[in-house]
Amino acid sequence: MRYMGLILFFIVALIVVILLSILGIIFIVGNKKPVLAGFLFLFAGIVVILATFLVGFVPALLFLIAAIMCWARKPKRDAFSNF
């Protein structure tokens, strides 16, 4: 029973990261809002790194890479967009 507060903290952090990740995936599919998706992935990475006390460095790094890829991604252009 001593660790109940810490367990609750990890569960809340896990739920926040899952929600941010799902929202980021929803916004990136179809290239709807890649900038917003990038910020959501960045915030998810920050939550992971802070909630796990630097133990979750690899997942946080992967969220950071996903955020950078969202910001650097160019939208597809079709052949008739110049006309």
C-alpha positions in Angstrom: 0.0 0.0 0.0 3.0 2.3 0.3 3.4 2.6 -3.5 -0.2 3.3 -4.3 0.5 7.0 -5.1 3.4 6.2 -7.4 1.4 3.5 -9.2 -1.5 6.0 -9.7 1.0 8.6 -11.0 2.3 6.1 -13.6 -1.2 5.1 -14.7 -2.2 8.7 -15.2 1.0 9.4 -17.1 0.3 6.3 -19.3 -3.2 7.4 -20.1 -2.0 10.9 -21.0 0.7 9.5 -23.3 -1.7 7.1 -25.0 -4.3 9.9 -25.5 -1.6 12.3 -27.0 -0.3 9.5 -29.2 -3.8 8.5 -30.5 -4.6 12.2 -31.2 -1.3 12.6 -33.0 -2.0 9.6 -35.2 -5.5 10.8 -36.0 -4.1 14.2 -37.1 -1.3 12.8 -39.1 -3.3 10.3 -41.1 -4.2 11.9 -44.4 -1.7 14.7 -43.7 -4.5 16.7 -42.2 -2.6 18.7 -39.5 1.0 17.6 -39.4 2.2 20.5 -37.3 -0.4 19.8 -34.6 0.5 16.1 -34.7 4.1 17.0 -34.2 3.4 19.1 -31.1 1.3 16.3 -29.7 4.1 13.8 -30.3 6.6 16.2 -28.7 4.4 16.6 -25.6 4.0 12.9 -25.4 7.7 12.5 -25.4 8.1 15.1 -22.7 5.5 13.4 -20.5 7.3 10.0 -21.0 10.7 11.4 -20.1 9.4 13.2 -17.0 7.0 10.6 -15.8 9.5 7.7 -15.9 12.3 9.8 -14.3 14.6 9.5 -17.4 14.2 5.7 -17.6 11.9 6.0 -20.7 14.6 7.7 -22.8 14.2 5.5 -25.9 10.4 5.9 -26.2 10.8 9.7 -25.6 13.4 9.8 -28.3 11.2 8.0 -30.7 8.3 10.5 -30.0 10.8 13.3 -30.7 11.8 11.8 -34.0 8.2 11.4 -34.9 7.6 15.1 -34.1 10.5 16.2 -36.2 9.3 14.1 -39.1 5.8 15.6 -38.9 7.3 19.1 -39.1 9.7 18.3 -41.9 7.2 16.4 -44.0 6.1 18.0 -47.3 2.5 17.7 -48.4 2.0 15.6 -51.6 1.2 17.6 -54.7 -0.8 16.2 -57.5 0.1 16.8 -61.2 -2.7 19.3 -61.7 -2.0 21.6 -58.8 0.1 24.0 -61.0 -2.8 24.7 -63.4 
